Amino acid sequence: MELEGWWTKDEGGYMDFETDQLRRIYEAITDQYYQVYNRYAETFDDEELAQEKAGEEGYRMVTDYKTIEGRQEFATSYTTPTYQMDMWYETDPISGKRVYDKGYLRILKQ
């Protein structure tokens, strides 16, 4: 299964998605990741160790440049044992700068 679509963020930080299905799966993926990460963060009181331990269970979140469809995009990627999700930002066609309140989302079921 592969889902793709647009997302936007309003001034209050609320995200809106092109479809309800994208929203539901986005929320499920991020909720799963943060449940595991937060459990380790509370246990060890160490963010780096929490990320490492969550990663050992197959839960990762990385924000970095990633090649997507042949282009370098600044993306946030979430990995769970079930899904791989990449979120990246739209680029303004005139200035070429990233627009941080809208972008694209791709979800792959592993």
C-alpha angles and dihedrals in degrees: 000000000000126000127186134177151128128282131192133191125213127215090271091056094252111147123219122194133207091243137019089237091059090050094049095049093042089053092046092051096046092043091052092048095048094045090058095038094047092049090058093040090056093044097049103021087220122111096201093050090046090054091048094049093045088050090054087060092049098261115125137161119189129174111196143103113302133178107245119176090343096308131101107244130180099236143169110222125194122193125190128167087265107033145036113203128183123189120186138171130254117245121228105244094217103042098025089225124134117260106218098197099061139033149124135291131203123187124189124188108222 
